[in-house]
Amino acid sequence: QVQLVESGGGLVQPGGYLRLSCSASASIVSAYRMGWYRQAPGKERELVARINSGGAREYAESVKGRFTISRANGENTLYLEMNNLKQEDTAIYYCHFMSRSYFNSWGQGTQVTVSP
């Protein structure tokens, strides 16, 4: 199982910026797909953004144009840049790794709070 450690969450005002990082214990080049999910209180976990082994990116409609997913293969790190944050972006953000054998690994999550 791949160990994933998220960082970069915190408290920010509406319109602000945060960059989340996910450090993996294995080469992310070996991943079939990696992504970011989030879960707000009382809601189900939802996809925020993901990137596959070929570099194709997919975003939730609610974050398109504001969030950018990227990866640094040499550092085994996945990033999520979040611009123009809104209160509805408040959630715990989780990093996800899917291996080429379709085995899933999750990080412990990092809290993002957007509040005036």
N, C-alpha and C positions, 0 to 999 in steps of 0.2 A: 504494500500500500504506500502511496506517495503522501508524504507529510507536507501540509500547506500551512503557511503562517501569514496571516494578513496584518497589515499595519496601515496607518495613515488616516484612520477615522478621527472624528472629533466633532466639536461644536462650531458651527459657522452660521453667519447671518444669511438670509435670503439674498441671492445674487452672488454669493461667494463661490470660492473654489476649493476643492480638495483633490488630492491625488492618492489613491489607494494602491498599495503594493501587495503582491502575493509571492512569497518566496517558496520555491518548491525544493523538496529533497532529492528529486530526480530530474534528469534532463527533460525540459519541457518540449524539446524537439521530438521526444518520444510520444508526446500526447497526440491523441486523435483530435481532441478539442479541449480548449480551456475556456472558462468564462466566469462571469460575476453574476450572482443572484442576490436578491434582497428579500427580507421579510420584515414587514411592519407589524406592530402589535395588532393582534386580532385578525391578521390576514395570512394568506398562504404565501409560501416562498414563490418568487417569480423571477423569471429571467430578466437580467438587465442588459447584458451584452456577452457575446462569445466570439471566439476566433478559432478556426479550424487549422489543421496542419498545413493547408495550402495558403493560409493567410486571409481567407474570406471572413469578413466580419458581419455580425448580425446584431441589431439593437432593438430593444423594446421601443414601441412608438413614442412612449412618454419621455424618452431620453434622447431621441434622435436629434442631432444638431447641438447637443449640450455635452454629451459624454463621449469619450474616445477610449477604446480598448487597444492596448498594444502589448508587445512582449519583447523582452531582451533575452534572446536565447542564450547568449554567453553567460548571463547572470542567473539563468533559470528563474526569471521573475516576470510576472504578469502585472500589468498596470491598468488602472482605470482613472482617467482624468475626468473630473466632473466640474463643469462650468455652469454658471447661472443657476446655482442650486435653489431648489424650491422646498417649501415646508413638506410637501408631499414626497420628497426624496428621503425623508427621515426613515431609517430602518437599520437593521443589522445587515451588513453586506458580507456575503460568503464567496470565497474563491472555490472554483470547481475544476477538477482535472478528470478527463476521461481518457483512459489508456486505449491503445489500438485494439486491445481485447475487450474493450467496452467496460472496463472496471472503473467505478467511480470513487473519487476521493474528495473530501470536503475539508475546508479550513474551519477554524473555530469561530470565525466571524469578527467583524469590527463594526462598532457602532458609529453611525453617521447621524447627527442631529442638526437640523436646519431650523433655526429659531431666531426671531428678532432680538 
